[in-house]
Amino acid sequence: MSKFGMQMPAQRGKKAVTPDVYTAMAVMACLFLAAACFVMFQAASKVGPGGNPFGIQTDRVDLKP
């Protein structure tokens, strides 16, 4: 009967699907990536012209040896 898609009356229910290790690692990677983007945005706000993180610096920077 099972080959026709019918279920037997005393059959156990299916197990619920749980996230595996790879799903947890992917979620953690996304969280760390979001945190890194936030930190870089804050750092760019400090050095950007007028506090704009997307502004282009027009001043020439001379590095001393």
Secondary structure, 3 states (H helix, E strand, C coil): CHHHCCCCCCCCCCCCCCCCHHHHHHHHHHHHHHHHHHHHHHHHHHHCHHHCCCCCCCCCCCCCC
